[in-house]
Amino acid sequence: MVKPKKKWGQNFLRNKGAVEKIVAAIEPQPGEVIVEIGPGEGVLTGELTKLGNELVAIEIDPDLADRLRQRFGDIIINDDALEAPLPARPFRAVGNLPYNAGTPILRRVIADPHFRRAVFMLQKEVADRLVAKPGDEPYGFLTLYRQLYATARILMTLEPGSFHPRPKVRSAVVVLDANRKAFANEDLIEVISTAFRMRRKKLVNNLTILHPRDEVLAALHSAGIDEGARAEELGLEAFAKITGHLRRHQ
């Protein structure tokens, strides 16, 4: 048995029913690559090899990578999923993402132009943020970032007993499908990030970090948004309108 390493947030999935549902949800198309992130003990990897698509598994732990390579050969890559090259053709990603790096890995994957679908195990708290709606407590930057690139639905929720070692929180599997918005750009991402920097503040006060107050007020007015609005009340299209008006003032 492999001893989990805390520094990489390793919690190995032991729920066979969950493994079956995760693999079934990938639904790869002919010619697509499957990218597994954090294969760990290989419980998913063994099932993924049966799908018939090209498979690449990225494992940051060199000890685990060596063990996995003995079973699965050169499909195992010892690298950091935040830095390892992603396929230059359509791919589907899957994995039990480490709690300490799950969000940045997810953001990187869904923003890639070749991304088609991801089936990711995450903390339930993160999953709730991905599917939240305006006004919900978890609604925020991650929600809107996800909306720029993908749709999301929760496939299932798992209790701590489904893992070794047992995490302190519940987990959830999220299915994300590519749905890249034409207006996705770095300016919009920066506006959304800044808008949620201080949740209790009004939107206009947060955005003055980026632009003069009179320009922010003019942009809100042009976009038809009340100057007393807060970020948590607005949807993605509203932020796109604000960003567009702010650009015109530059």
Secondary structure as the mmCIF struct_conf table of DSSP 4:
data_model
#
loop_
_struct_conf.conf_type_id
_struct_conf.id
_struct_conf.beg_label_comp_id
_struct_conf.beg_label_asym_id
_struct_conf.beg_label_seq_id
_struct_conf.end_label_comp_id
_struct_conf.end_label_asym_id
_struct_conf.end_label_seq_id
HELX_LH_PP_P HELX_LH_PP_P1 VAL A 2 PRO A 4
HELX_RH_3T_P HELX_RH_3T_P1 LYS A 6 TRP A 8
TURN_TY1_P TURN_TY1_P1 GLY A 9 GLY A 9
STRN STRN1 PHE A 12 LEU A 13
HELX_RH_AL_P HELX_RH_AL_P1 LYS A 16 ILE A 26
HELX_LH_PP_P HELX_LH_PP_P2 PRO A 28 GLN A 29
TURN_TY1_P TURN_TY1_P2 PRO A 30 GLY A 31
HELX_LH_PP_P HELX_LH_PP_P3 GLU A 32 GLU A 32
STRN STRN2 VAL A 33 ILE A 37
TURN_TY1_P TURN_TY1_P3 GLY A 40 GLU A 41
BEND BEND1 GLY A 42 GLY A 42
HELX_RH_AL_P HELX_RH_AL_P2 VAL A 43 LEU A 48
HELX_RH_3T_P HELX_RH_3T_P2 THR A 49 LEU A 51
BEND BEND2 ASN A 53 ASN A 53
STRN STRN3 LEU A 55 GLU A 59
BEND BEND3 ILE A 60 ILE A 60
HELX_RH_AL_P HELX_RH_AL_P3 PRO A 62 PHE A 72
HELX_RH_3T_P HELX_RH_3T_P3 GLY A 73 ILE A 75
STRN STRN4 ILE A 76 ASN A 78
BEND BEND4 ASP A 79 ASP A 79
TURN_TY1_P TURN_TY1_P4 ALA A 81 GLU A 83
BEND BEND5 ALA A 84 ALA A 84
HELX_LH_PP_P HELX_LH_PP_P4 PRO A 85 PRO A 87
BEND BEND6 ALA A 88 ARG A 89
STRN STRN5 PHE A 91 ASN A 96
TURN_TY1_P TURN_TY1_P5 TYR A 99 ALA A 101
HELX_RH_AL_P HELX_RH_AL_P4 GLY A 102 ALA A 111
BEND BEND7 ASP A 112 ASP A 112
TURN_TY1_P TURN_TY1_P6 PRO A 113 HIS A 114
STRN STRN6 PHE A 115 GLN A 123
HELX_RH_AL_P HELX_RH_AL_P5 LYS A 124 VAL A 131
TURN_TY1_P TURN_TY1_P7 PRO A 134 GLY A 135
BEND BEND8 ASP A 136 ASP A 136
TURN_TY1_P TURN_TY1_P8 GLU A 137 PRO A 138
BEND BEND9 GLY A 140 GLY A 140
HELX_RH_AL_P HELX_RH_AL_P6 PHE A 141 TYR A 149
STRN STRN7 ALA A 150 LEU A 158
HELX_RH_3T_P HELX_RH_3T_P4 PRO A 160 SER A 162
STRN STRN8 PHE A 163 HIS A 164
BEND BEND10 PRO A 165 PRO A 165
HELX_LH_PP_P HELX_LH_PP_P5 ARG A 166 PRO A 167
BEND BEND11 LYS A 168 VAL A 169
STRN STRN9 SER A 171 ALA A 178
TURN_TY1_P TURN_TY1_P9 ALA A 182 PHE A 183
HELX_RH_AL_P HELX_RH_AL_P7 GLU A 186 ALA A 195
TURN_TY1_P TURN_TY1_P10 PHE A 196 PHE A 196
BEND BEND12 ARG A 197 MET A 198
TURN_TY1_P TURN_TY1_P11 ARG A 199 ARG A 200
BEND BEND13 LYS A 201 LYS A 201
HELX_RH_AL_P HELX_RH_AL_P8 LEU A 203 LEU A 207
TURN_TY1_P TURN_TY1_P12 THR A 208 LEU A 210
BEND BEND14 HIS A 211 HIS A 211
HELX_RH_AL_P HELX_RH_AL_P9 ARG A 213 SER A 222
TURN_TY1_P TURN_TY1_P13 ALA A 223 GLY A 224
TURN_TY1_P TURN_TY1_P14 GLU A 227 GLY A 228
HELX_RH_3T_P HELX_RH_3T_P5 ALA A 231 GLU A 233
HELX_RH_AL_P HELX_RH_AL_P10 LEU A 236 ARG A 248
TURN_TY1_P TURN_TY1_P15 HIS A 249 HIS A 249
#
